[in-house]
Amino acid sequence: MRFAHQLQRTKSYIEAVIPPLKDHEEADANLQFCFQTIILMLHTFMEEHFRLLVSSATLWRTDDVRRFMAQRHLDHTARIEETPAFELMKQAAREVSFRDGARKLKAIFAVLFTVGPFADPDAEAKCFDLIQVRNIITHQGGLLEDNDVPQLRSPDVVVKRTPEGSLVFRQLQIQPEFLLDALAAMSRSVAAIDESLKDDPRYCV
């Protein structure tokens, strides 16, 4: 599976680049930059994986998804009922969102699969920490705002304070364990979904 390969490739990359970066004169700055880019990659891989899962399953369960989408978008019911299957796949894939605790993602998963997108509460917490850190990097340049800190549950995302005159800026200080925990959480989730599909009669050929 593509996502499983991406996760293994990322793990190999981490193991390869960390030792030489640690020996560099600006080790900490380079490591943090490297960790941030890995987080951006992992978020992209995870989102792509869920979209591919949802769109592929929609091709098998078109009627179920059509009813689900019509209930969610009552003002477009007639149009949804006439939407071709391949266009419906694209619409269903847009339900993949991590906002509001991944409410939309979990809802479409409940229609298509017998398990949720995350293997267990711990895996969900680890993935949501990664999503939160990704948002901080993408939208805030890695600088934390006051309301960010309580949302980060992992002990391996240490807040570093950088004073500038009378001002104090909070920054992420990502540890390798944070990335490895996220990789393990994603891998468990992939395995749980794969296992559920083997026993799901809706997808048996």
N, C-alpha and C positions, 0 to 999 in steps of 0.2 A: 504494500500500500504506500502511496506517495507520501502521506503525512508521517508514517512510521519511519520511512527512509529519511525524511527531512529532519526528524528528531534525532535519529542516530548520527546523521551527518553533522548536526549542530554539536552534539556531544563530542564527536571526534575533533571538531574544530576547536572547541573549548580546551580540550586536552592538549592540542597542538600549540595553540597560541599563548596560553598563560605562562609557561616556563620562560620563553624568551622575553616576553613583556616585563616580567618581574625583574629581569636583569638589566632593563633599560634605565637610564638616568631619571626619566620622568615616569617611573613605573606606575605610580598610583593614578596619575592623570590618564595615561594610556590604557590602563586596565579598565578604568571607569568608562572611557569612551568605547572600548571594545565591548564591555558588558551592555552598554546602552544600545549599541547597534544590534547585538544578539537579541535583546528583548524586542526590538522593533521587528526583527526577522521572525521570531517565534510567534508574535502576535499575528503577523501576516499569514504564517503557515496555518495557525489554528483557525483563523477566520476562513481561509480558503478551504480548509478541510471540512468545516461544518457546512459551508455553502455547497460544496461538491456532494456531500452526503444528502443534504436536503433536496437538492435539485435532482439527483439520481433517483432517490426514493419517490419523488413526486411522479416520475415517469411510470413507476409501478402502481402508485396509489393516487392516480389523477382525480378520481371522484371524491376521495376523502379530502384531498387538499382543496379541491374546488369548493366543497361545502364549508371547509374551515375558513377559506379566504372570503367567501361570500358572507359568512357570519361576522367576520372582522370588519368588513367594508360594506355595510348594508346599502350605502348609496351607490355602489358599483356592482350590485348583485347580478344584474342582467348582463353586463359586460363580462364579468368573470365567468359566467356560465357559458359564454360563447368563445372564451379565450382558448386558442389552440394549446395543446399539451406542452409544446416546447416553450411557448411564451409563459405558460403557467409555471414552468420550472424556474424561469428567471425571477418571476414574482415571488415564488416561495423562497428562493435563495436570499431575497432581500429581507426576509424575516430574521435572518441571522444577525443579531445585534446583541451586544453585551451591556447595553444600557439597562438601568432599573433592575439590576440583578439578573440580566439575560432573560427577562420576562418573555420577550417575543421568541427568542431561540428555544426556550423550554416549552413554550406552547406548541410550536410546530413540531418539535421532537415528540411531544405527547401524542400527536396525530400519527406520526410515521414510525415510531420505534417503541419498544417495550422498556427502554431505559432512557435516562436523561443524558444530556451532553457530557456530564462529568461523572466519573466512576463512583465517587463517594464525597461526603462533606469536606474531607481534608483536601482531596484533589480540586474540588470547586474553590476552596479558599486559596489554594496555591495559584490556581489559574487567575482568579480575580485579583490577587496581589500583582501578578504580572501585567494584567490589563490596566490596573491603576497606575503602575509605574510607567507603562507605555504611554498613557495619557499625560502623565506629568512631563515625560521627555518630549512628547510631540507638541503639546499645547502650552507648556510652561518652560521649555528649555531646560528641564531638569531641576528647576527651582521649586521648592515646596511652598504651598500656601498653608495657612493655619488649619484649614479643614481637611488637608490631605493626610496629615500625620495619623489621626485616629482611624483612618480607613485602611492603613497598612498594618496587617497583622503579623507579617513575617518578621522575626528577629534579625534576619539577614539583610534587611534594607535599613541600614543605620543612617540616621540623620546627622549630617555634618553641618556645623554652624560656622559660617565664614563672616567675621565682623568687618565692616567697612565704616570707619568712623563710629558714629552713634547707631548705625544700622547693623542688624544681624540678618544674614541671609541663610536660609536652610537649604541644604543640598542633599541629594541622594548619595549614599555611599553603599553601592551594591557589592555584596559578597558572592563568591563563586557558588556557595551553597544555595543561594537564592535561585540561580539558574538551574542547578542540578535538581533541586526540589520541583521546580516548574516542569522540567523535562520529564521527571518521574511521574508527576501528576497527569501530564498529557498522555504519556505512554499507557498508564493505567486506564485512562478514559478511552483511548483507542481500542485497547484490548477488550474492555467491557462492552463497547458497542459492537465490535466484531463478533464476540461470543453470543451476544443477543440475536444478531442477525442469523446465525447458524440455526437457532431454535425458533425463528419467527416464520410461521407457515406462509405469511403474506409474501415472502421473498424467496420461497423455494421454487425452483424451476421444475 
